[in-house]
Amino acid sequence: MRERLDEYAGYHQTLGNEVCHYLGIPSIVAGAATLLGLVRLATFGGITITLAEVVAGAIGIFYVGSARLLGLATAALLGVLVAVGRALPFWAGLSIFVAGWVLQFVGHAAFEHRSPAFLRNLLHLLVGPAWIVERALKRLGGTETTGLS
C-alpha cells in the first residue's frame, strides 16, 4: 500500500486538487452506495443486504489487508459513507456521485494540470480514499506510516 499511496500522491501535489479530492472522493463513495443500494441481494430478519454492503465489505477487507491501521481507518470511513449513501434518496445520491467526479476532474484540470491517477492504474480508484484518510491523519498530527504493512 505504501508504494501505491506514494504513486498516487505524485498525481496530487497541489492544495487545490487535494481539497477537490477531500470533497469529491467521499461524495463519489456515498453516491455509489446510493446507486449500489438499489440492487437488493437478500433480507435477513428485516435487514436488507444490498450490493453496496457487499462491495464495501470486499473493499474494507482489501484496506485492512493492505494497510492495517490506515486500512481500519479507511474501512471505517467507508462504512460511514455507505450508511450515509444508503440513507439518501436516489436523486441526491446520483447528484453527489456526479458532483464528486466533476470535482475530481476540476482538481486535475484546474490545479494539477495532470490526468487522474486512475487513468493509468484502475487500482487507484481504491487507493484514493486511503490517501485522503492518510493525508487527513497527517494534517491532524498523525505519524508518517499510520500503521502501513
C-alpha positions as CSV (number, residue, x, y, z in Angstrom):
1,M,0.0,0.0,0.0
2,R,2.9,2.4,0.8
3,E,4.0,2.2,-2.8
4,R,0.5,2.7,-4.2
5,L,0.0,5.7,-1.9
6,D,3.3,7.3,-2.9
7,E,2.5,6.8,-6.6
8,Y,-1.0,8.3,-6.1
9,A,0.5,11.2,-4.2
10,G,2.6,12.1,-7.3
11,Y,-0.7,12.9,-9.1
12,H,-1.9,15.1,-6.3
13,Q,0.7,17.8,-5.5
14,T,-1.4,21.0,-5.2
15,L,-3.6,22.1,-2.3
16,G,-6.5,22.9,-4.7
17,N,-6.5,19.4,-6.1
18,E,-6.3,17.9,-2.6
19,V,-9.3,19.9,-1.5
20,C,-11.2,18.8,-4.6
21,H,-10.4,15.2,-3.6
22,Y,-11.3,15.7,0.1
23,L,-14.8,16.7,-1.1
24,G,-15.0,14.6,-4.3
25,I,-13.9,11.2,-3.1
26,P,-16.4,10.9,-0.2
27,S,-19.1,12.2,-2.5
28,I,-18.4,9.5,-5.1
29,V,-18.3,6.8,-2.4
30,A,-21.6,7.9,-0.8
31,G,-23.2,8.4,-4.2
32,A,-22.0,5.0,-5.3
33,A,-23.5,3.5,-2.2
34,T,-26.9,5.1,-3.0
35,L,-26.8,3.6,-6.5
36,L,-25.4,0.1,-5.5
37,G,-28.0,0.1,-2.7
38,L,-30.7,-0.2,-5.4
39,V,-29.6,-3.8,-6.0
40,R,-31.1,-5.8,-3.2
41,L,-29.5,-9.2,-2.6
42,A,-31.1,-10.7,0.5
43,T,-33.2,-9.9,3.6
44,F,-32.5,-11.4,7.0
45,G,-34.8,-10.6,9.9
46,G,-35.8,-7.2,8.4
47,I,-32.2,-6.2,7.4
48,T,-31.7,-5.9,3.7
49,I,-28.3,-6.6,2.2
50,T,-27.6,-4.8,-1.0
51,L,-24.7,-4.7,-3.4
52,A,-23.5,-1.6,-1.6
53,E,-22.7,-3.6,1.6
54,V,-21.1,-6.5,-0.3
55,V,-18.9,-4.2,-2.3
56,A,-18.0,-2.1,0.7
57,G,-17.2,-5.3,2.7
58,A,-14.8,-6.6,0.0
59,I,-13.1,-3.2,-0.3
60,G,-12.8,-2.9,3.5
61,I,-11.1,-6.3,3.6
62,F,-8.7,-5.0,0.9
63,Y,-7.9,-1.9,3.0
64,V,-7.3,-3.8,6.2
65,G,-5.2,-6.4,4.5
66,S,-3.2,-3.8,2.7
67,A,-2.6,-1.2,5.4
68,R,-3.6,-2.4,8.9
69,L,-4.3,0.8,10.9
70,L,-4.7,3.0,7.9
71,G,-6.9,0.3,6.4
72,L,-9.0,0.2,9.6
73,A,-9.5,3.9,9.5
74,T,-10.3,3.9,5.8
75,A,-12.7,0.9,6.2
76,A,-14.4,2.8,9.0
77,L,-14.8,5.9,6.8
78,L,-16.1,3.7,4.0
79,G,-18.7,2.2,6.4
80,V,-19.9,5.6,7.4
81,L,-20.1,6.8,3.8
82,V,-22.0,3.7,2.7
83,A,-24.5,4.3,5.6
84,V,-24.9,7.9,4.5
85,G,-25.3,7.0,0.9
86,R,-27.8,4.2,1.6
87,A,-29.9,6.8,3.5
88,L,-30.0,9.3,0.6
89,P,-32.8,9.4,-1.9
90,F,-31.8,8.3,-5.4
91,W,-31.6,11.7,-7.0
92,A,-29.5,13.1,-4.1
93,G,-27.1,10.1,-4.3
94,L,-26.8,10.4,-8.1
95,S,-26.2,14.1,-7.8
96,I,-23.4,13.8,-5.3
97,F,-21.9,11.0,-7.3
98,V,-21.7,13.1,-10.4
99,A,-20.6,16.2,-8.5
100,G,-17.8,14.2,-6.9
101,W,-16.5,13.1,-10.3
102,V,-16.7,16.7,-11.6
103,L,-14.7,17.9,-8.6
104,Q,-12.0,15.2,-9.3
105,F,-11.6,16.3,-12.9
106,V,-11.7,20.0,-11.9
107,G,-9.0,19.4,-9.4
108,H,-6.8,17.8,-12.0
109,A,-7.6,20.2,-14.8
110,A,-7.5,23.5,-12.9
111,F,-4.9,22.8,-10.2
112,E,-2.8,19.8,-11.0
113,H,-2.6,20.0,-14.8
114,R,-2.2,16.3,-14.9
115,S,-4.6,13.4,-15.7
116,P,-6.1,11.5,-12.8
117,A,-4.0,8.6,-11.5
118,F,-6.8,6.0,-12.1
119,L,-6.5,6.6,-15.8
120,R,-3.1,5.0,-15.6
121,N,-3.9,2.3,-12.9
122,L,-7.5,1.4,-12.0
123,L,-6.4,0.3,-8.6
124,H,-6.0,4.0,-7.8
125,L,-9.8,4.1,-7.6
126,L,-9.4,2.2,-4.3
127,V,-6.2,4.0,-3.2
128,G,-7.9,7.4,-3.3
129,P,-9.9,7.0,-0.2
130,A,-6.9,5.6,1.7
131,W,-4.9,8.6,0.5
132,I,-7.3,11.2,1.8
133,V,-7.6,9.4,5.1
134,E,-3.8,9.3,5.4
135,R,-3.5,13.0,4.4
136,A,-6.1,13.9,6.9
137,L,-4.4,12.0,9.7
138,K,-1.1,13.6,8.9
139,R,-2.7,17.1,9.0
140,L,-4.2,16.2,12.4
141,G,-0.7,15.3,13.6
142,G,-0.6,11.6,12.9
143,T,2.5,9.7,12.1
144,E,4.0,9.2,8.7
145,T,3.3,5.5,8.4
146,T,-0.1,5.3,10.1
147,G,0.4,1.5,10.5
148,L,1.0,0.5,6.9
149,S,2.1,-3.0,6.3
